[in-house]
């Protein structure tokens, strides 16, 4: 047993022996100690440091192998430093996604039903064999398709944030586009923001980006920053069509008390001066004692966008009450095709 653990420990150790310099896989920028820059801002500055944050949440109401009802919520706010301003937008809606066939094509058809606030999404049909939906050799599956409605609604909320006069709009997560039609929607949003002198960014709580040698990029950058003795820093990783089309990717550590850095995607036409002002705004908003270094605007957005399981269950109960006994039984039988693991987990 000891020899077995020694081999595993050595494998872990090797995975942490970072190079002196490298590039991130799929990116174009060289990375070494010189790529790390200290960040900071004047606490007494009177300039506006305003950001608008967007996040979404969802919870499944009903799901069978070919049909899903999902309760979605998208939320947008506006902050100046740590002060919440008088602007919020909220949309709660149910999305219905089903598998349909047209000839030899398999399609995912989605409709939305607003509950609170407007989220103008038209009925969509996406081919399961679309390159943006496929996973390797396999056609896209229902699990990917059901998250499209919420993601598209998040993009439309950028326009609402722009209407509030926000200069920096920060979406939860990366600016990577992953669905059929998403790139076209994102491009329209980018151009609208550019026309108003605003910048769209995305901040990710986690990152899977790795170096060309296969090391975790954020770990490598943390080592470089530690060597420089920097407690707050920014590192420009560069451009990548794979990871974030039309965006420059950075990693930022926004507070001296933070225990981690975050990935920050910024629209490609922002320019260095605007990136610096964006980082100042994020830093001024990242002083929440329970999670220092993470923007409080995104914590607020996450809180109000969250969809609890009891909310979804309440709607499910209302639907079951309207079904006759035979249809309710058929639905539950269809759902059980996805629930075998749940039964085993309950056995202990």
C-alpha positions as CSV (number, residue, x, y, z in Angstrom):
1,X,0.0,0.0,0.0
2,X,2.8,2.4,0.9
3,X,4.6,1.8,-2.5
4,X,1.3,2.4,-4.3
5,X,0.8,5.8,-2.5
6,X,4.4,6.7,-3.2
7,X,3.9,6.3,-6.9
8,X,0.7,8.4,-6.8
9,X,2.3,11.1,-4.8
10,X,5.2,11.3,-7.2
11,X,2.7,11.6,-10.1
12,X,1.0,14.5,-8.3
13,X,4.4,16.1,-7.6
14,X,5.3,16.0,-11.3
15,X,2.0,17.7,-12.3
16,X,3.1,20.7,-10.2
17,X,6.6,21.2,-11.5
18,X,5.8,24.3,-13.6
19,X,8.1,25.6,-16.4
20,X,9.9,28.9,-16.2
21,X,8.0,30.2,-19.2
22,X,5.2,28.9,-21.5
23,X,2.1,29.7,-23.4
24,X,-1.5,28.7,-22.7
25,X,-2.7,25.9,-25.0
26,X,-4.5,27.5,-27.9
27,X,-3.4,31.0,-27.1
28,X,-0.9,33.4,-28.7
29,X,0.8,35.1,-25.8
30,X,4.1,34.2,-24.2
31,X,3.9,33.8,-20.4
32,X,6.7,34.4,-17.9
33,X,7.3,36.6,-14.9
34,X,7.2,39.7,-17.1
35,X,3.5,39.0,-18.0
36,X,2.4,39.7,-14.4
37,X,1.6,43.3,-13.5
38,X,0.6,44.7,-10.2
39,X,-2.8,46.3,-9.9
40,X,-4.2,48.9,-7.6
41,X,-6.3,52.1,-7.6
42,X,-6.6,55.3,-5.6
43,X,-9.0,54.7,-2.7
44,X,-9.8,58.4,-2.7
45,X,-10.5,58.7,-6.4
46,X,-13.7,60.4,-7.2
47,X,-14.1,58.8,-10.6
48,X,-17.1,56.6,-11.3
49,X,-16.3,52.9,-10.9
50,X,-19.6,51.4,-12.1
51,X,-20.2,47.9,-13.3
52,X,-23.4,46.0,-14.2
53,X,-23.4,42.2,-13.4
54,X,-25.5,39.6,-15.1
55,X,-26.1,36.0,-14.0
56,X,-28.7,33.3,-14.5
57,X,-30.0,30.3,-12.7
58,X,-32.2,27.3,-13.5
59,X,-33.8,24.2,-12.1
60,X,-35.4,21.2,-13.8
61,X,-39.2,20.8,-13.4
62,X,-39.7,17.7,-15.6
63,X,-37.1,15.7,-17.6
64,X,-37.4,12.6,-19.7
65,X,-34.9,11.4,-22.4
66,X,-36.7,13.5,-25.0
67,X,-38.4,16.4,-23.2
68,X,-37.6,18.9,-20.5
69,X,-39.3,21.7,-18.6
70,X,-36.8,24.1,-16.9
71,X,-37.5,27.1,-14.6
72,X,-35.0,29.8,-15.5
73,X,-34.2,33.2,-14.0
74,X,-31.8,35.9,-15.3
75,X,-30.9,39.0,-13.2
76,X,-28.9,42.2,-13.8
77,X,-27.8,44.9,-11.4
78,X,-25.6,48.0,-11.2
79,X,-22.9,48.9,-8.6
80,X,-20.6,51.9,-7.9
81,X,-17.8,50.4,-5.9
82,X,-19.6,48.4,-3.1
83,X,-22.8,50.5,-3.3
84,X,-25.8,49.0,-5.1
85,X,-27.5,51.5,-7.4
86,X,-31.2,51.9,-8.3
87,X,-31.2,49.6,-11.3
88,X,-32.2,45.9,-11.5
89,X,-33.7,43.8,-14.2
90,X,-35.2,40.3,-13.6
91,X,-36.8,37.7,-15.9
92,X,-38.2,34.4,-14.7
93,X,-39.5,32.0,-17.4
94,X,-40.1,28.3,-18.1
95,X,-38.4,26.8,-21.1
96,X,-39.8,23.7,-22.8
97,X,-37.4,21.7,-25.0
98,X,-38.3,18.6,-26.8
99,X,-36.7,16.3,-29.4
100,X,-38.5,16.4,-32.8
101,X,-37.7,14.7,-36.1
102,X,-38.0,16.1,-39.6
103,X,-37.1,13.4,-42.1
104,X,-33.7,12.1,-41.0
105,X,-32.9,15.2,-38.9
106,X,-33.1,15.3,-35.2
107,X,-33.9,18.7,-33.8
108,X,-34.3,20.3,-30.4
109,X,-37.3,22.6,-30.3
110,X,-37.5,25.2,-27.5
111,X,-40.4,27.5,-26.5
112,X,-40.4,29.9,-23.5
113,X,-43.2,30.9,-21.2
114,X,-42.6,34.2,-19.2
115,X,-43.6,34.3,-15.6
116,X,-42.0,37.5,-14.5
117,X,-40.4,40.2,-16.6
118,X,-39.8,40.0,-20.4
119,X,-37.3,37.7,-22.1
120,X,-38.1,37.9,-25.8
121,X,-36.9,34.6,-27.1
122,X,-38.6,33.2,-30.2
123,X,-39.3,29.5,-30.6
124,X,-36.1,27.9,-31.8
125,X,-35.2,24.7,-33.6
126,X,-31.6,23.5,-33.4
127,X,-30.2,20.6,-35.4
128,X,-28.6,18.0,-33.1
129,X,-25.9,17.5,-35.7
130,X,-25.0,21.2,-35.8
131,X,-21.2,21.5,-35.3
132,X,-21.8,23.8,-32.3
133,X,-23.9,21.1,-30.7
134,X,-21.9,18.0,-31.4
135,X,-19.6,16.4,-28.8
136,X,-16.9,14.6,-30.7
137,X,-18.6,12.0,-32.9
138,X,-21.9,12.2,-31.0
139,X,-24.7,14.5,-31.9
140,X,-25.8,17.1,-29.3
141,X,-28.0,15.8,-26.5
142,X,-30.9,17.2,-24.6
143,X,-28.8,18.2,-21.6
144,X,-26.9,20.7,-23.7
145,X,-30.0,22.0,-25.5
146,X,-32.0,22.8,-22.3
147,X,-29.4,25.4,-21.2
148,X,-29.6,27.4,-24.4
149,X,-32.7,29.5,-23.4
150,X,-31.1,30.8,-20.2
151,X,-27.8,31.5,-21.9
152,X,-29.4,33.4,-24.8
153,X,-31.5,35.4,-22.3
154,X,-28.3,36.4,-20.5
155,X,-26.9,37.8,-23.7
156,X,-30.1,39.9,-24.2
157,X,-29.7,41.3,-20.7
158,X,-26.5,43.0,-21.8
159,X,-28.8,45.4,-23.9
160,X,-30.8,46.2,-20.7
161,X,-27.6,47.0,-18.8
162,X,-26.5,49.2,-21.7
163,X,-29.8,51.0,-21.4
164,X,-29.0,51.9,-17.8
165,X,-25.8,53.7,-18.9
166,X,-23.4,51.1,-17.5
167,X,-19.9,51.4,-18.9
168,X,-18.8,47.9,-17.9
169,X,-21.1,44.9,-18.2
170,X,-19.7,41.7,-16.5
171,X,-21.3,38.4,-17.3
172,X,-20.9,35.4,-14.9
173,X,-18.7,33.0,-16.7
174,X,-16.6,33.2,-19.8
175,X,-17.4,34.9,-23.1
176,X,-16.9,31.5,-24.9
177,X,-19.8,30.8,-27.2
178,X,-20.9,27.1,-27.3
179,X,-24.4,26.9,-29.0
180,X,-25.7,27.2,-32.5
181,X,-26.5,30.8,-33.2
182,X,-24.8,32.1,-30.0
183,X,-21.9,33.6,-31.8
184,X,-24.2,35.7,-34.0
185,X,-26.1,36.9,-30.9
186,X,-22.9,37.7,-29.1
187,X,-21.6,39.7,-32.1
188,X,-24.7,41.9,-32.1
189,X,-24.4,42.5,-28.4
190,X,-20.7,43.4,-28.8
191,X,-21.4,45.9,-31.6
192,X,-24.2,47.5,-29.6
193,X,-21.9,47.9,-26.6
194,X,-19.1,49.3,-28.8
195,X,-21.5,51.9,-30.3
196,X,-22.3,53.1,-26.8
197,X,-18.7,53.2,-25.6
198,X,-19.3,50.3,-23.2
199,X,-17.3,47.1,-22.6
200,X,-18.6,43.6,-22.2
201,X,-16.6,41.2,-20.0
202,X,-17.0,37.8,-18.4
203,X,-15.5,36.6,-15.1
204,X,-15.2,32.9,-14.4
205,X,-15.1,31.4,-10.9
206,X,-13.2,28.4,-12.3
207,X,-10.9,27.7,-15.3
208,X,-9.8,24.6,-17.2
209,X,-7.2,26.5,-19.3
210,X,-3.9,24.7,-19.3
211,X,-0.4,25.4,-20.6
212,X,1.1,23.9,-23.7
213,X,2.9,21.3,-21.5
214,X,-0.4,20.3,-19.9
215,X,-0.1,22.2,-16.5
216,X,-3.0,24.1,-14.9
217,X,-2.5,27.7,-16.1
218,X,-3.9,29.5,-13.0
219,X,-1.4,27.5,-10.8
220,X,1.5,28.5,-13.1
221,X,0.5,32.2,-12.9
222,X,0.1,32.1,-9.1
223,X,3.7,30.8,-8.8
224,X,4.9,33.7,-11.0
225,X,3.0,36.2,-8.9
226,X,4.4,34.8,-5.7
227,X,7.9,35.1,-7.0
228,X,7.3,38.7,-7.7
229,X,5.8,39.3,-4.3
230,X,2.5,40.6,-5.7
231,X,-0.7,40.3,-3.7
232,X,-2.9,41.9,-6.4
233,X,-2.1,41.3,-10.0
234,X,-3.2,40.9,-13.6
235,X,-1.8,38.6,-16.3
236,X,-2.7,38.8,-20.0
237,X,-3.0,35.4,-21.5
238,X,-3.9,36.5,-25.1
239,X,-6.3,35.5,-27.8
240,X,-7.8,32.1,-28.6
241,X,-10.5,31.2,-31.1
242,X,-11.1,28.0,-29.1
243,X,-11.5,29.4,-25.6
244,X,-13.0,32.9,-26.3
245,X,-13.6,34.2,-29.8
246,X,-13.5,38.0,-30.0
247,X,-12.1,38.4,-26.5
248,X,-8.8,38.9,-24.8
249,X,-8.3,36.6,-21.8
250,X,-6.7,37.7,-18.6
251,X,-6.3,36.3,-15.1
252,X,-6.8,38.7,-12.2
253,X,-6.3,38.6,-8.4
254,X,-8.4,41.5,-7.1
255,X,-7.8,41.6,-3.4
256,X,-4.7,41.1,-1.1
257,X,-6.8,38.8,1.0
258,X,-8.1,36.6,-1.9
259,X,-7.0,33.0,-2.0
260,X,-7.4,32.7,-5.8
261,X,-7.3,34.4,-9.2
262,X,-10.1,34.5,-11.7
263,X,-10.3,34.3,-15.4
264,X,-11.4,37.6,-17.0
265,X,-12.5,37.7,-20.7
266,X,-12.8,41.2,-22.2
267,X,-14.2,42.2,-25.6
268,X,-11.3,42.4,-28.0
269,X,-11.7,46.1,-28.9
270,X,-11.6,47.3,-25.3
271,X,-8.0,48.6,-25.4
272,X,-5.5,48.7,-22.6
273,X,-6.9,51.9,-21.0
274,X,-10.4,50.5,-20.7
275,X,-9.2,47.2,-19.4
276,X,-7.3,49.1,-16.7
277,X,-10.5,51.0,-15.8
278,X,-12.5,47.8,-15.8
279,X,-10.1,46.1,-13.4
280,X,-10.2,49.2,-11.1
281,X,-14.0,48.9,-11.1
282,X,-13.9,45.2,-10.3
283,X,-11.3,45.7,-7.6
284,X,-13.4,48.4,-5.9
285,X,-16.3,46.0,-5.9
286,X,-14.4,43.0,-4.5
287,X,-14.2,43.8,-0.8
288,X,-16.9,41.5,0.6
289,X,-15.4,40.0,3.7
290,X,-16.8,36.5,3.1
291,X,-15.3,36.2,-0.4
292,X,-12.6,38.9,-0.9
293,X,-11.4,39.2,-4.4
294,X,-14.7,38.2,-6.0
295,X,-16.9,41.1,-7.3
296,X,-19.9,41.6,-5.0
297,X,-22.1,42.6,-8.0
298,X,-21.7,39.0,-9.2
299,X,-22.5,37.6,-5.7
300,X,-25.6,39.8,-5.7
301,X,-26.6,38.6,-9.2
302,X,-26.0,35.0,-8.3
303,X,-28.2,35.4,-5.2
304,X,-31.2,36.8,-7.0
305,X,-30.9,34.6,-10.1
306,X,-30.8,31.4,-8.1
307,X,-33.7,29.0,-8.7
308,X,-34.5,26.8,-5.7
309,X,-35.6,23.2,-6.0
310,X,-38.8,24.0,-4.1
311,X,-39.8,26.5,-6.8
312,X,-39.4,23.9,-9.6
313,X,-41.2,21.3,-7.5
314,X,-44.2,23.6,-6.9
315,X,-44.7,24.0,-10.6
316,X,-44.2,20.3,-11.2
317,X,-47.0,19.6,-8.6
318,X,-49.3,22.0,-10.4
319,X,-48.7,20.3,-13.7
320,X,-49.2,16.8,-12.2
321,X,-52.5,18.0,-10.7
322,X,-53.7,19.0,-14.2
323,X,-52.8,15.6,-15.8
324,X,-55.1,12.7,-15.6
325,X,-53.9,9.6,-13.8
326,X,-52.8,7.7,-16.9
327,X,-50.7,10.6,-18.3
328,X,-49.1,11.3,-14.9
329,X,-48.1,7.6,-14.7
330,X,-46.6,7.7,-18.2
331,X,-44.6,10.8,-17.3
332,X,-43.2,9.3,-14.2
333,X,-42.3,6.1,-16.0
334,X,-40.5,8.1,-18.7
335,X,-38.6,10.1,-16.0
336,X,-37.4,6.9,-14.4
337,X,-35.3,6.2,-17.5
338,X,-32.9,8.9,-16.1
339,X,-33.1,8.1,-12.4
340,X,-31.4,4.8,-11.7
341,X,-28.4,6.4,-10.1
342,X,-30.6,8.3,-7.7
343,X,-32.1,5.0,-6.4
344,X,-28.7,3.5,-5.8
345,X,-27.5,6.7,-4.0
346,X,-30.4,6.5,-1.7
347,X,-29.5,2.9,-0.7
348,X,-26.4,4.2,1.0
